[in-house]
């Protein structure tokens, strides 16, 4: 299957095709999926001396890992407050610190492996679309006091100095977060894995797997892999071949567009190198790329809309509702992708049965989470830690079966209404 037509693919490093699996192979660990989670797990495992083989149904980072918003920031989609209510402060603190570590994994890999084309830029700003100065200050203080994490408060004039719109009020700045080119990052990781002795096969979808004593046998169209440990890192494009794991998340579509070059007029929209998002339940997120273009993402649906003109019109309307000055601007690219979302808004990460691991469902989180997820699973396989147990309360929650997509869409629509009402009441 050809690579999606995205800004990332148009600006990527050379993508040499890798061979399809057409033999019977053995290894210590077989990883399903060459996205950011699978690649990170493979890199960590090869560094520890494991013989690793990755099976990718399409190409390295073909799925969500290679076509997302490109933001790497700490935290989980569920939110530290909700995790704290469910599991207590100490458990929530441990999970938050793991997410911070995920940011550092990306940062250190770019530096230590000298990964080309990643273009890391510092900082994120999360804004309010209604006046809530006290609420933001309380959040910042809670993160400092209870989670040991420093964030900066931006008042309304400071936000509007950076983002030239009257839609926004206060904001939270995280200078430790970053944004980057995720496809080039994944391509660089793949080369590092192969340099360390790992093997990656593309166009090699897992069709089925079974246990054979302590071994796992993975079947593709033209080959097999015999391994001791099997790790499922497939995201929104995984299917029934994942067995019970496939019933623990939903494939949810997200959307991204890219504007034409805006030249100096970009300063009439944004005067900041940070990646922006709002705090709505169904948020917009965007950042400047190439110095004068907006890469804008948003919306989620349970069907994958792929009509480029329709996508462009839909997300441009969202852009113009925030920045009316963008009305004349052309959209040059529009694309979609499926991400794995679990109903509890936490990843499926942990032991499914002896020697079979889940490291998936990172939709809505950011790229730190797949990174730390891969490392946590690698540690577990090598007997170094049991940090994966921190995620056990969220593992394999049912996705609702045939009603899951209907429910997810209904929830999304209701959240949009709640956001609308809240902004009108408090804006």
N, C-alpha and C positions, 0 to 999 in steps of 0.2 A: 504494500500500500504506500502511495507517495506521501512525502512529508507534507504536513499542513502548510498552507500559504500564510505565514505570519511574519511580523516584523522580525521575530527572533530567527526564523529560518532564512530570511533574506539577508540577515547580518551575521550569520553564524560562521564559525570556523569550517573548514572543509569537512564534509561528512562522508568519509569512505565507507562504502557498504561492507558489512561483515557477512561471513558465510552463514548459510542455514545449517542447522544440525541435520546431518544425514548419516550418522554413525551411532553406535552404541558406546556411551561414555560412562566413566565412573569419576566421582569426585567426593570430597568431604561434604561440601555444602552446595546445593543447587538453589538458586534464587530465581523466582519467577517475576520478571518485570525489571526493565532497565531504566526506571525513573530515579528520582533523587534518593528515595529510600533504599531501593535495591542496590544502586551504585554505592551509596555510603556504606551499607552493610558489607558489600563485597570488598570495598577498599579496606575497611576495618579488619575483615577476616583474612584477607591476603597479607596484611601487615602482621598478623598473628600466625602466619605460616600455614593457614588452611588452603587446601586445594578447592578453588571456587569456580563455579560455572554459572553464568547467567543465561536464561532463556528469555528472549524478548519477542513478543508477537509481531512487532513492526520494526521500528528502529530505536536506537538509544534516544531516550527523552521524547519519543513521538507523542506521548500522551500529555497529561496536564503539566508534568514537570518541565516541559519545553515550551509551553505557551501560556503562562500565567502572568500575574501582575508583577512578579519579580521582587516581592518584598520579603525581607527576613527580619522578623521581630519576635520578641518573646511572648509567651502566653499561649493559651489554648482557646479554641472557639467557644468552649463551654464557659470560660471566664473564671478567674480565680475566686470570685465571690461565690459563684454557684458551686464550684468544687469544694470550697470551704464548708458550705452548708451541708453538703452531702457527706464529706469525708473527714472534716475537722481541719483545723489550722495547720498542724504539722504535716499532714498528708498533702494538703494544698501547697504548702511551702516547698515540699520536696518536688512536686510536679512542676511548679513554677521554675525552680532552679534548674531542673532538667531542660526546660524550654529555653532558658538563658544559655545553657551550654550548647544547645542546638545552633544558636546564632554564632557562637564562637567557633563551632566546627566549620561552618561555611567560611567565616573570615580567615581562619587559620589554613584551611585547605587552599584557598585562593593564593595566600601568601607563600606557604611552604612548598606547594607544588608549582608555584609560578604559573597559575592557570591563565592562559591568554584570553582576551576578549570578554572578560567577565564585567569589566567597568563598574566596580563597586562604588557606590555613593552613600554617604552617611546620612542617617536621620529619617525619622517618620514624624508626621504631625497628624493627629486624630482630632477632628473638629466636631463641635456641637452645632446642630442646625436650629437650636433654640437656646435662649439665655439660661445658663445653669452654672454660673461661676462657683457657687458654693458646692454643688455636687462634684465638679471637677476637682476643686481643691481638696475635698474630702477623699476622693479616689487617690489622688497623688500622695496624700499623707498616709493613707492605708497601705499603699504599695511601699512607701519608705519605711514605715513603722513595722509592719507585719511581714513584709516580703523582702526587705532590704534592698529595694530597687528604686533608683532615683529617676524621676521624671520632671520635666519642666512645665510650669504653668504659663500659658499664653493668654493674656486678656484679649478682649475683642479687637482693640486697635492693633495689637501685635499680630493677631491672626489676619486681619484685613490688610496689613502691610505686606504680608506674604501672599495671600490669596485674595485677589481683587474681586470680591463678591460680597453682597449684603446678606447672602444666605447663611453665612457662618458667624458664630459668636466666639466662644472661648475654645481653646485647644490644649492638647497634651502633646508635648514634644518629647520624643525619645531619641537622643543623640547617639545612643549605643546601637540602635537598629540600623539596617542598611537595605539598599535595593541594588539589583544587579541584573546581568544577562543570564537567566537560568539555563538556557539551552547550551551556551558555550561552557558554562560551569559543568554541566553533565557530560558534555563531550570531553572535557578535560579530565574528569574523574574516570571516564571509560578508558582513556589512554593510560592513565596512571595504574589502573587495575591490571590492564594487559601487560604493562611494563613490569609489574610485580608478579606475573605468572598466572593471573586470572584469565578466564576465557569467557567471551561474550558471543552468543549466537543470535543473529537477527532473523526475522521472518520465521520464527520457530515457536509458534504458539503451543503451550501445554494443552493437550487435548484431554488427558486423564492422568491420574496418579493412583498408586496403591502402595500399601505396606507389604514388605516381604521380609518377615522377621524384623530385625533391627534396621534393615535398609528400606529406602523409599525408591520406588520405580516411577519415573516420570516419562510419559509418552508424548511425542510430537508426531507430526505427519510422517516423518521419515527417519526418526531416530528415537533413542531412549537415553535416559540418564539414571544411573544408579548412585544414590547418595546416602549418607547417614543422616543429614539434616536437610530439611526442605523448608524454604522461607517464601511465603506468599507476599509479594510487594506490588502485585497488580492493583491498580486503582479503579477508576470508573469504567474501565474497559474489560475488567474481569467478568467472568460469567459462571455458569453452573459447574464448570470444571474445578472451581474452588470449593465445591461441596458446601459444607455448613457455613463457611465464611461468606459465601455469596448471599446468604440470608441475613447478614449482619450490617449491611450498608446499602445505600441507594446510589445509582449513578445520576448525578445532578449536573446539568449543563450550566456553565458560566460563559460570559461573553466579554470580548475585548475589542477595542477599535484603536486606530492610530490616525492622527490628523496629518494633514499636509504640513510642510515646513511653514512656520509662522514668522520666521525672521525676528526682527526686533519687537514685533507686536506680542511675542510671548510674554514680555514684561507687563503687558496690560492684563494678563491673566494670572500668571504666577511669577513671583520674585523670590524663589526658594529652590534649593536643590533637594529638598526633602520629598519623600513620597507621602501623598495625602490620602486620607480616607475620612469618611464621616462615621458617626457612631450609631447610625440607624441600624435596625435589625437586618435590613437588606441594603447594604451600603454601596456607595460609589467609592472607587479607589483609583488613583491616577498619579502619574509622575511625568516629568519632562525627560525625553530621550533625544539624543543627537543635538542637544542644546536648544532646540526650538520646536519640538513636536510634543504633543500630548499623547501618551499611551493611557487609555481610559478603560477601566473595567467596571462591570456591575451586573446586576440582575442575576437571578437563578431561576431555572425552570426544570421541570421534570421531563421535558422533551427537548431534544437537541436541535434547536433552530439553526440551520446552516445556510440559509439564503443571505448572501453577503449584503445585498442592498437593504433587506429588511433589518438585518443586524445594525448596519450603519445608521439607518434612520432611527431605530429604537434608542441606541446609545447616544446618538447626537442630540436627540430630544432631551435626554438626561443631562448632557453637558450644558446645553443652552439654558436649561432651567436653573442651573447654578451660575453659569457665566453667559449672560445674554450677548456679550461682545463676541462670542464664538459663532453666532448665527451664520455669518458668511463663509465660515471655514469648511473646507472639503475634508471628507473622511477618505483616506487612501487605502486603508486595509481594515477588514473586519473578520473576526474568527471566533469560533466557539471551541469548547472542550468539555469533556466529562470528567468530573472528579468524584471520588468515593466519599459520600457523607454518611456518617452513622447518625441514628436518631438521637443519641445522647450527646452529640457534638464533641465526642472524644474519639481518638483513633482506636482501631482494633489492633492491639499490640500485645503479644504474649504467646503462650504455649497452648496450642489447640489439642495436641496429643503428643506422646513422646516423639521427639525428633521433628515435629511439624509446628511451624511458627507463623504467626500473623504479624505483618508490619505494613498496615494499609489503612485506608479511610482517613486520609489527611486533608480532605476537602474543608475549606474554610479556615484553615489554621495558619498558613504561611509556611515558608520553606525551611524554617528552623526545625519543624516538627518531624518531617520525614528524615531529616539529617540525624537528629538525636535518636529517632526510632531505630534507624539502621544501626547506630552504634550500640544501643541498648541490647538489641537482639544479638549482635556479634559478641558482646560481653557474655551474654547468657549461654550461647553455644560453646564458648571457650571456658565456661565455668568461672568467669571472673567476678560476676555480680548477679544478683537477682533483682535488679532494678525494674525489670519488666513487670514484677509483681505489683508495682505501684498502679498499673493500669488495669489490674484484674477486675475491679468493680465495674468497668465499662466494657469488658470483652464480650463480644457475641450477643449484644442486645438485638432482639429481633427487629427487622426493618419494616414489618407490617405486611410482608408478603404482597399479594396482588393489590392490596389497598394502600400500600406504603407510598407509592407515587402520588396517588390521589390525595392522601393526607398531607404529604409534603407540600404539594401545590396549594392546598387550602391554607396550610399554615403560613406559607410565604405570602399569599394574598392578604391574609389577616394581619400579618406583621406590617405590610405596606400601609394598610389602613391605620394601624396603631401609630406608625411613624407620622403619617399625615395629620392625624388628630392632635398628636403631641406637639408637633411644630406649630399648628394653628393656635393651640391654647397657650403655649408658652413662648412662641416666637415674637 
